[in-house]
Amino acid sequence: MPQSQENPITPTLLRIPCQSTDYDVVVGLVPPRSKVLDLGCGSGELLERLVREKQISGRGLDIDPELVIRCVQKGIPVVQGNLDEGLAQYRDNSFDWVVLNQTLQVTHRPALVLREMLRVGRTCIVSFPNLAYWKSRCRLFFGGRMPISRTLPFPWYSTPNIHLPTIRDFRRLCRQVGGRIVKEIYRSSGRRRRTTFAPNLLSEEAIFVVSSFDN
C-alpha cells in the first residue's frame, strides 16, 4: 500500500511492494535444488516458495532488522547487511542463483551491487520498475509532476527509489560491469508481455536474467 503523504518514510528500510506474479516468474526461472541468495529478501516469502516448490538451498540478506527476525522465526537462514557495502562475506561463485527483486532502484550504489551479484552468483535475476513506461512519460509530460503508479507508489519526497532505471539504462549497466544478458521478461499491469516490440516504451516492469561472461 502507498504510504500516506503526511508520513514521510525512511528510504533505507524500504522496499517496493511486490506482486505475487513477481515471485511466480522468479520461481519459474530457478531450477530445482539450486543454491540461491535472495538480496533484499524481506520477511522471506520468496525463499519460502523456492524451498517449498523447488527444494532449493536458500540464504537471505536484508537491511531491516525486523524483517531479519521474521525470517529467523520461519527458519530461513538470513543475515542483516547493507547491499551498498558489497558482499565480501561470500566467495566467488558461492551461489547458483542470486536474486534482486524490486530492490535495485533503492540502492545507493547499483553498479557495485550488480557487480557483486555477478561475482558471487553464476546467474542473477534482477527486476525493477521501468521509468520509461509510456504512462509514466505521459504523467510527467502532461501533468508536470513525478508519476505515481502501481509500481511507483510513493510521492517524490518520501520515495525509497533513488536510482530509477529504464530498460535501456539497465542494459548499458550490464555491459559496463561485465554482465551478459541471458533473458529479458517484460510485464505491464501485473501481466507478462509476450511481445518484444518497444519494451522500453510499453513495459511497466522488467525482469532480467544476467550472468558474467566467465560463466
C-alpha positions as CSV (number, residue, x, y, z in Angstrom):
1,M,0.0,0.0,0.0
2,P,1.3,3.5,-0.7
3,Q,2.3,5.4,2.4
4,S,0.4,8.4,3.5
5,Q,1.8,11.7,2.1
6,E,1.7,13.2,5.6
7,N,4.1,10.5,6.9
8,P,7.4,10.5,5.1
9,I,9.3,7.2,5.4
10,T,12.9,6.2,5.8
11,P,14.2,5.1,2.5
12,T,17.0,2.8,3.8
13,L,14.5,0.4,5.3
14,L,12.0,0.3,2.4
15,R,11.4,-1.9,-0.5
16,I,8.9,-1.7,-3.3
17,P,5.7,-3.7,-2.8
18,C,5.9,-6.9,-4.9
19,Q,3.0,-8.6,-6.6
20,S,2.9,-12.4,-6.3
21,T,3.4,-12.6,-10.0
22,D,7.0,-11.3,-9.5
23,Y,7.5,-14.4,-7.4
24,D,5.9,-16.6,-10.0
25,V,8.4,-15.5,-12.6
26,V,11.4,-16.0,-10.3
27,V,10.2,-19.4,-9.1
28,G,9.7,-20.4,-12.7
29,L,13.3,-19.4,-13.6
30,V,15.2,-21.1,-10.8
31,P,16.0,-24.8,-11.4
32,P,15.2,-27.3,-8.6
33,R,17.8,-27.9,-5.9
34,S,19.8,-24.8,-6.7
35,K,21.7,-22.8,-4.2
36,V,20.1,-19.3,-4.0
37,L,20.9,-16.0,-2.4
38,D,18.0,-13.6,-2.1
39,L,19.2,-10.0,-1.7
40,G,16.6,-7.7,0.0
41,C,14.7,-10.8,1.0
42,G,12.2,-9.0,3.2
43,S,10.4,-11.5,5.5
44,G,11.3,-14.4,3.3
45,E,8.2,-15.1,1.2
46,L,10.1,-15.7,-2.0
47,L,12.7,-18.0,-0.3
48,E,9.8,-19.9,1.4
49,R,8.2,-20.6,-2.1
50,L,11.5,-21.6,-3.6
51,V,12.2,-24.0,-0.8
52,R,8.7,-25.5,-1.0
53,E,8.3,-25.7,-4.7
54,K,11.9,-26.1,-6.0
55,Q,13.7,-27.6,-2.9
56,I,16.4,-25.0,-3.1
57,S,19.1,-24.3,-0.5
58,G,18.4,-20.7,0.3
59,R,20.1,-17.8,2.0
60,G,18.7,-14.3,2.5
61,L,20.1,-10.8,3.2
62,D,18.2,-7.7,4.3
63,I,19.0,-4.4,5.9
64,D,15.8,-4.3,8.1
65,P,16.4,-5.9,11.5
66,E,12.6,-6.6,12.0
67,L,12.4,-8.4,8.7
68,V,15.5,-10.4,9.5
69,I,13.9,-11.5,12.7
70,R,10.8,-12.7,10.8
71,C,13.0,-14.8,8.6
72,V,14.7,-16.3,11.5
73,Q,11.3,-17.1,13.1
74,K,10.4,-19.0,9.9
75,G,13.7,-20.9,10.0
76,I,15.1,-19.1,6.9
77,P,18.9,-18.6,7.0
78,V,19.4,-14.9,6.8
79,V,21.9,-12.2,7.7
80,Q,21.4,-8.5,8.2
81,G,23.5,-6.4,5.8
82,N,23.7,-3.4,3.6
83,L,23.9,-4.2,-0.2
84,D,25.7,-0.9,-0.8
85,E,28.7,-2.2,1.2
86,G,29.1,-5.2,-1.1
87,L,29.0,-8.9,-0.5
88,A,32.5,-9.5,0.9
89,Q,31.2,-12.3,3.2
90,Y,30.6,-14.5,0.2
91,R,33.2,-16.2,-2.0
92,D,33.2,-16.0,-5.8
93,N,30.5,-18.3,-7.4
94,S,29.2,-19.2,-4.0
95,F,25.6,-19.5,-5.3
96,D,23.9,-20.9,-8.4
97,W,21.4,-18.0,-8.5
98,V,21.4,-14.5,-6.9
99,V,18.0,-12.7,-6.8
100,L,17.4,-8.9,-6.5
101,N,13.7,-8.5,-6.7
102,Q,12.4,-4.9,-6.9
103,T,15.3,-3.6,-4.9
104,L,18.0,-2.3,-7.3
105,Q,16.4,1.1,-7.5
106,V,16.6,1.7,-3.8
107,T,20.3,1.0,-3.5
108,H,22.8,3.9,-3.4
109,R,25.4,2.0,-5.5
110,P,23.6,-0.1,-8.1
111,A,26.7,-0.7,-10.2
112,L,28.5,-2.1,-7.2
113,V,25.5,-4.2,-6.2
114,L,25.2,-5.8,-9.7
115,R,29.0,-6.4,-10.0
116,E,29.0,-8.2,-6.6
117,M,26.0,-10.2,-7.6
118,L,27.8,-11.4,-10.8
119,R,30.8,-12.2,-8.7
120,V,29.1,-14.4,-6.1
121,G,26.4,-15.9,-8.3
122,R,26.7,-17.9,-11.5
123,T,23.3,-16.5,-12.7
124,C,21.4,-13.4,-11.4
125,I,17.8,-12.3,-11.6
126,V,17.1,-8.6,-11.4
127,S,13.7,-7.0,-11.5
128,F,12.8,-3.3,-11.4
129,P,10.1,-0.8,-12.5
130,N,10.8,0.8,-15.9
131,L,10.8,4.6,-15.6
132,A,10.4,4.9,-19.4
133,Y,7.0,3.2,-19.4
134,W,4.7,5.3,-21.6
135,K,2.2,6.0,-18.8
136,S,4.9,7.4,-16.6
137,R,6.2,9.5,-19.5
138,C,2.7,10.9,-20.1
139,R,2.1,11.7,-16.4
140,L,5.4,13.7,-16.3
141,F,4.9,15.4,-19.7
142,F,1.3,16.3,-19.5
143,G,0.9,16.6,-15.7
144,G,4.2,18.1,-15.0
145,R,4.7,16.0,-11.8
146,M,6.6,12.9,-10.9
147,P,4.5,9.8,-11.7
148,I,2.7,7.8,-9.0
149,S,1.6,4.3,-10.1
150,R,1.3,0.7,-9.1
151,T,5.0,0.2,-9.5
152,L,6.0,3.7,-8.3
153,P,3.5,4.2,-5.5
154,F,5.3,6.8,-3.4
155,P,5.3,10.7,-3.6
156,W,8.7,12.1,-4.7
157,Y,9.6,13.5,-1.3
158,S,9.3,10.2,0.6
159,T,10.1,7.6,-2.1
160,P,12.7,4.9,-1.4
161,N,13.5,5.0,-5.2
162,I,16.8,6.9,-5.6
163,H,18.2,5.4,-8.8
164,L,15.3,4.6,-11.1
165,P,16.5,2.9,-14.4
166,T,14.9,2.3,-17.7
167,I,15.3,-0.9,-19.6
168,R,17.9,0.7,-21.8
169,D,19.8,2.1,-18.8
170,F,20.0,-1.4,-17.3
171,R,21.2,-3.0,-20.5
172,R,24.0,-0.4,-20.5
173,L,24.8,-1.0,-16.9
174,C,25.2,-4.7,-17.6
175,R,27.7,-4.0,-20.3
176,Q,29.7,-1.7,-18.0
177,V,30.0,-4.2,-15.2
178,G,30.8,-7.1,-17.4
179,G,27.4,-8.8,-17.4
180,R,25.9,-10.9,-20.2
181,I,22.1,-10.7,-20.6
182,V,20.7,-14.2,-20.9
183,K,16.9,-13.4,-20.9
184,E,14.6,-10.4,-20.6
185,I,11.0,-10.7,-19.4
186,Y,8.6,-7.7,-19.6
187,R,5.4,-7.0,-17.6
188,S,2.6,-4.5,-17.8
189,S,-0.3,-4.1,-15.4
190,G,0.9,-7.2,-13.5
191,R,0.8,-9.4,-16.5
192,R,3.6,-10.8,-18.5
193,R,4.1,-9.3,-22.0
194,R,4.7,-11.8,-24.8
195,T,5.9,-9.3,-27.3
196,T,9.4,-7.8,-27.5
197,F,8.2,-4.8,-29.5
198,A,9.4,-1.5,-28.0
199,P,9.8,-2.9,-24.4
200,N,11.4,0.4,-23.1
201,L,8.2,2.2,-24.0
202,L,5.5,-0.4,-23.4
203,S,6.7,-2.4,-20.4
204,E,5.9,-1.3,-16.9
205,E,8.4,-3.7,-15.3
206,A,11.4,-5.7,-16.4
207,I,13.0,-8.9,-15.2
208,F,16.5,-9.7,-16.4
209,V,18.5,-12.9,-16.2
210,V,22.2,-12.0,-16.2
211,S,25.4,-13.9,-15.9
212,S,29.1,-12.9,-16.2
213,F,31.0,-13.8,-19.4
214,D,33.1,-16.2,-17.3
215,N,30.0,-18.4,-16.6
